[in-house]
Amino acid sequence: MTSTSYSHHPHRPHRHLEDVHEDSFRVHYRINALSKSEALSIVDELRYEQTVELPEQLVPRESWIGRNVVGQINALEEESEGVEGGEGKGAKSDGAVGKDEKTRFVAKVTYRNETSGNELPQLINVIFGNTSIKENVMVIDIEFGKHVESSFCGPRFGVRGLRKLLNVKYGPLLMTALKPMGTSSDKLAEMAFAFALGGIDIIKDDHGLANQVYAPFEERVTKCAQAVRRANDITGRNCLYAPCLNAPAHLVLKRAEFAKRAGCGAVLMLPGITGLDVCRALAEDDDFNLPIIAHPAISGSMLGGGSKNEVRGFSHGVLLGLLPRLAGCDATIFPNFGGRFGFSKDECKDIQKACTSILGSKPAIFPSPGGGMTLERIKSMRQFYGGQDVLLLIGGSLYSHSNDLTANARHFLQMSGRIDAYGPNERPIDGLNHNGITNLYSPQQQDNVEKSNLRTNISDREAAASRFESIFAASPAHLKQRQSPSPHRLSYNDDDKTKVTPTKQSDRYDDNHHGHHRLTTTPSHHAPMTPSSAEVSELREKNAALEKKLDELTSLVAKLAHSADAKSSSANHRHATDGPLEGNHSKVLIKKEKKFMWNRVEREMYKMDGGSFKGCSRVELIGKRGESTNFHVRYFEVAPGGWTTLEHHQHEHVVVIVRGSGYIQLGSEAYAMHVGDVGYTAPGDVHQLRCAEEATDNFGFICIVSAERDRPIEVDASEHLIYCESVSGNHLEDAIRKSLQAQAKHRAAQEKLKNPDGSYAEGSACEWRPPGKK
């Protein structure tokens, strides 16, 4: 059977272990001991302590309970120096006795799922329970069998769901906190409005805001939710307000329900205080259906490692990444390295990997580094966490940057490398934002504009009809009629010149002609009236002109009404070719004539980091707009002389060449590819696609890749050249050598183009678009 978990080892974003039964889970313990025999004794005692809490003499190994309830030792090995957080042999620890050196070992113990009762609190109890009170033992990893992992629903939103909810496709998400404690609800609401107006994605309560007299929970939540909603109405964004649910046990769920009714977009939980299982209960509640953000308050007391590298508690990845993810949290906050809390880079990376590596069917969640981070640290945070699937938390620095919180938020947005400087509703009628950058209306805005134009056109036609009425009323014949002693209006038949028939004013138009209003003739019992031939001729001409205009008006109004109905019908029926792109429904993307573009789909930036590639663009076709596919289909295009990022990753992908020709680099070799050729990249292989400098057309290819995948790792071009030369020697193709040299030079040049805030200067490679794209 297969089990999956995150891995804290470099270059191993996930692993599949065939020897973990689907109804079991395996815990990795770090043991500090003087010898392997002492370590074995500690582990042997641990497996009984965590299950039956009786000595082996009372529960023999060969008994049914000894075989099916007590944990089973699978491995015990000395920890190597390459393991994160481990010092290897001779590592000192607070658990050392006197001057004796203790060695660190890693023990793997498997437990049957029945011991947990399929309940999260008992699962955690079996994992560490009583043993957490002892010294020299630490939980550093957990692997779950398929049935164990599927017992818990996990995150309802995760990375993809939060991005969709916020409508932020690219770049890091941004979060700040309302503070300090002692501020009134009104003032906190003002702050929330200002931050939301500036483009912050998530505005959370500071974890210290509860139900204090300064800002009572219900009053604060109501006002802050309303403030964020007002800002969203202005910007067109979907900023989320997340109140803190730090409350007594009997009130936590009630306050969650109140937050939902008040219109909050998410909640902030403190699992170390209120418990992980409360997060699970909310995540599995279909009626609640809000993202959950975990805060690490008091969890530090359960952590090992640290500056003293203690062997105790949980590893950072397990406590602040894996367990919150299993419990259904969609993001987890933790102190970033270099802040005021002392987490190391390895510990932060451990958390990130636990959040994003494969965990059965559970979606990846956002790691959210914070803890005293400043705006000046954004550059290093983006580089360390990869610049994309990370939720950046900046608090105090955002308040102190200037007195204008909205401007501070926009500055945060800009420094983080986000491309959505303005919300959809902030784009003026001319389609330009205030920086002169062309932007398109959102579909809803465009629909509103078209409806407004439709109403204006109809109003204009009604005014024209009114003017035609005035023309007719002022005609000489009409005036002649008004002078007649008869109390009725007269109508004429010009063809047979029969007697004129009196008609009432209301009978002037014959409705049986389907809107074509003609003067009618009926037998007359009144004395004939003979108008002059000039008046009859004039009336005939004006009447004909009026009828023509009215026919045109009627036809135009009918067409406009039909157009409006057709648009409404199209939206309701979701036609595959012109319906909405978002959503899990069938759709057809029509390729534009003579262009490698598709209707309704925009060409996008290949990556944010312009130094790793040159002359590339990307079009997301299927997979990122709500489709239920377990794969993504993208179209990439490389200009002559350009290349994609030289990288490797653990997921595989397939490319199909559909335009031009180019080369695919696989390890130390390069292969020419033309239209119709297919390439497969196996897990772990270094690869790249590039277009020759002398090419006369762009190199375009469809790429099919798994929806759930690990983050690619960039390979240094200079180092790869050395590798290729060592493998191929004098037989290395000159084209490969020149390309890798050019890439190394390009990377160095791009580093010089960076602005002080970490963003790239205008004109760098990350701003490239194919010829003709404006």
Residue, then its C-alpha position, 0 to 999 in steps of 0.5 A: m500500500t502507499s502512504t505519503s507525507y512531507s519530507h524535511h530532507p533537501h531535494r526530496p519534496h515528497r516520498h512514497l513509502e510502500d511498506v506503510h500499511e494503509d491502516s497505519f501511521r508511522v512516527h519518526y522520533r529523534i532520540n538522544a542517547l549515549s549508545k544505540s542500545e540505550a536508544l533502543s531501550i528508550v524507543d521500546e519503552l516509548r511504544y508501550e507508553q504511547t499505547v497501553e501504558l503498561p510494561e512489557q511484562l504485563v503485555p507480552r510482545e507475542s500477545w494479540i495486544g502486543r502485536n496489534v495495539v502496541g507500536q512496532i519498531n521499524a528502524l533505529e539508525e544513527e542520525s547523519e549530519g545531513v539531516e536538517g536539525g540534526e548534529g550527528k554523532g557527538a551533538k551536545s544536548d541539554g539532555a546530556v549527563g555530565k560531560d558525556e557526549k550523546t549521539r542522536f538516533v532516528a527511530k521509526v515506530t508504526y501504529r495501527n489506526e485503530t489506536s487513534g479511533n479516527e479522531l484527531p485528539q487521540l491521534i496526537n495523543v498516540i503520536f506523542g502523549n506521555t512521551s512529550i513530558k520526557e527528555n531526549v525524545m522529539v517528533i520530527d516526521i509523521e507518515f500516514g497510510k491512505h486510510v488514516e490520511s483520508s479520515f480527515c478532510g483537511p484544508r477546505f481551500g488551501v493555496r488554490g482555493l484561497r487564490k481563487l477566493l481572492n482572485v489573485k492568480y500570481g505572486p505572494l499573498l499579503m496579510t497584515a494585522l489590526k493592532p494594538m490592543g486597547t484600540s477602539s472598534d471604530k479605529l480598528a475599522e478605519m484601519a481595516f478600511a484603509f488597508a483593504l483600499g490599498g490592496i491587502d489580501i487578508i486583514k486579521d485581528d492581532h492574536g491578542l484581540a479577544n473580547q476586551v472592553y476596548a473593542p468587544f468581539e461582536e462590535r469589533v467584528t461587525k464594524c471591521a467586516q463592514a469596513v472591508r466590505r465597503a473597501n471591496d465595493i470601491t476596489g472590486r477586490n475581495c479582501l478578507y477580514a479574519p477575526c481572532l477566535n481566541a475564546p472560552a471553549h463553549l464560545v469558540l464555535k458560537r463566535a465562528e458562527f457570528a463571524k460568518r453572519a457578520g460577513c467575515g471572509a476568514v477566521l484566525m485560530l490559535p490551535g495551541i490554546t483552543g486546540l487543533d480539533v476545533c480547526r478540524a470541526l470548522a473546516e469540515d462544517d459545510d455551513f461555515n465554509l470559511p478559510i482558517i488561518a493558524h497562529p502559533a501562540i503558545s505553540g513554542s512551548m511544544l517545539g524542539g530545536g531552537s538556538k540550543n538545538e534541544v531534543r524535545g517536543f515537535s519539529h517545526g515542520v510537524l507542529l506548525g505545518l503538518l498538523p495544522r494542515l491535517a486539521g484543515c487550516d488553509a494557512t499557518i503563521f510562524p516567525n520568520f528567520g532573522g526576526r525577534f523570535g529566533f527561528s532558523k532558516d532550516e526550521c522555516k524551510d521545514i515548515q514550508k515543506a510541510c505546508t506544500s509537499i504532497l500529503g495524500s489528497k490534501p491541498a497545499i496550504f500557505p506558509s505565512p512568515g511574520g514575527g517582526m518582519t519589515l518592508e525591507r525584508i520582503k526581498s529576502m523573504r520572496q527569494f527564500y520562499g520562492g516568491q509565489d505560494v507564500l502569505l507575507l505577514i507585515g504588521g508594525s512596519l506597515y504602520s510606521h512606514s507613513n501616516d497613510l495606511t492605504a499608501n503603505a499598503r500599496h507600497f507593500l503590494q509593489m515591493s512584493g512583486r504583485i502585478d495587480a496594482y489596482g482593483p477592477n473597479e479602480r480602472p477609469i472609463d477610458g481603460l487606463n489606470h492612473n499610471g497610464i497602463t492599459n487595463l481591461y474592464s472586468p466582465q461584470q464592469q463591461d456588462n454594466v457599461e453595455k447595459s448603460n449604453l443600451r438604455t441610452n440608445i433606447s432613450d435616444r430613440e424614444a426622444a426621436a419618436s417624440r420629435f416625430e410626433s411634434i413634426f406631425a402635430a405642426s404640419p399644415a394638414h394637422l392644423k387644418q384638421r384642428q380648424s374643422p367644426s367636427p369634433h373628430r379627427l379626419s383621415y384620408n385615403d389618397d388612392d381612391k379619394t373616397k370620403v374622409t372618415p372621422t376617427k377618434q384620437s385614440d384610434r389613429y393607429d391600427d394595432n393590427h399592423h404589428g407596430h406599423h402605424r398607418l392612417t385608416t379609412t372607413p365609410s363616412h357619414h359626414a360632409p366631405m372636406t376637400p383640402s388643397s392639393a398642396e396640403v395633401s401632397e405635403l401631408r403625404e410626404k411627411n406621413a411617409a417620412l414619419e412611417k419610415k422613421l418609425d419603422e426604423l425605430t421599431s426595428l432598432v429597438a427590437k434588435l437592441a432588446h434581442s441583443a440584451d436577451a441573447k447576452s443574458s441567455s448566453a450567460n445563463h446557458r454557459h455556452a462552451t465557446d463564449g460562456p464564462l472561463e471560470g468554473n468546472h463546466s465544459k468549455v472550448l477555447i478557440k485559437k485566434e487566426k494566424k496567432f498562437m493566442w486563444n479567445r478570452v485567454e490572456r498571455e501571461m508573464y512566464k515567471m516573476d524572476g527575469g534572471s532565470f529565463k529570457g524571451c518566454s511567455r505563458v498561456e494557462l489553458i486548462g486547469k487553473r480556472g476551476e476545472s476538476t482535472n488532475f493536470h494542467v495544460r499550458y502553452f509556452e512560447v520562446a523567442p529566438g535566442g531565448w530559453t526557459t529556466l534550467e531546472h529540475h523537479q520531482h514531477e514529470h511533464v510532457v511537451v508537444i511542439v506546435r510552432g517553430s523549432g528549438y531544442i530541449q536540454l535533458g541532462s548534458e545532452a540537447y535534442a532538436m525538436h520540431v512541430g509534432d515532436v513530443g518530449y517527456t521529462a522524467p522526475g529529477d532530470v535537469h531540463q530546459l527548452r530554448c530557441a536558437e538565435e538564428a530562428t525565424d519564428n518563435f518556438g511554441f509548445i503545449c506543456i501538460v503537467s500534474a495539478e499537484r506538483d512540487r516547486p522547481i529548483e533552478v540549476d546554476a548555468s555555470e555549474h551545469l556547464i561544468y557538469c556537462e563538460s565532465v560528462s562529455g569532455n571534448h565531445l560537448e556540443d558547442a551550441i550547448r556550451k555557448s547557450l549555458q555561458a550566455q545564460a550565466k551572463h544573463r543571470a549576472a546582468q539581471e541581478k544588477l537590474k534589480n531595484p533596491d526593493g527587489s523588483y526588476a527594473e523596467g525592460s528586464a527579461c521578466e517584462w518580455r512579451p512576444p512581438g505584436k503583444k501590447 
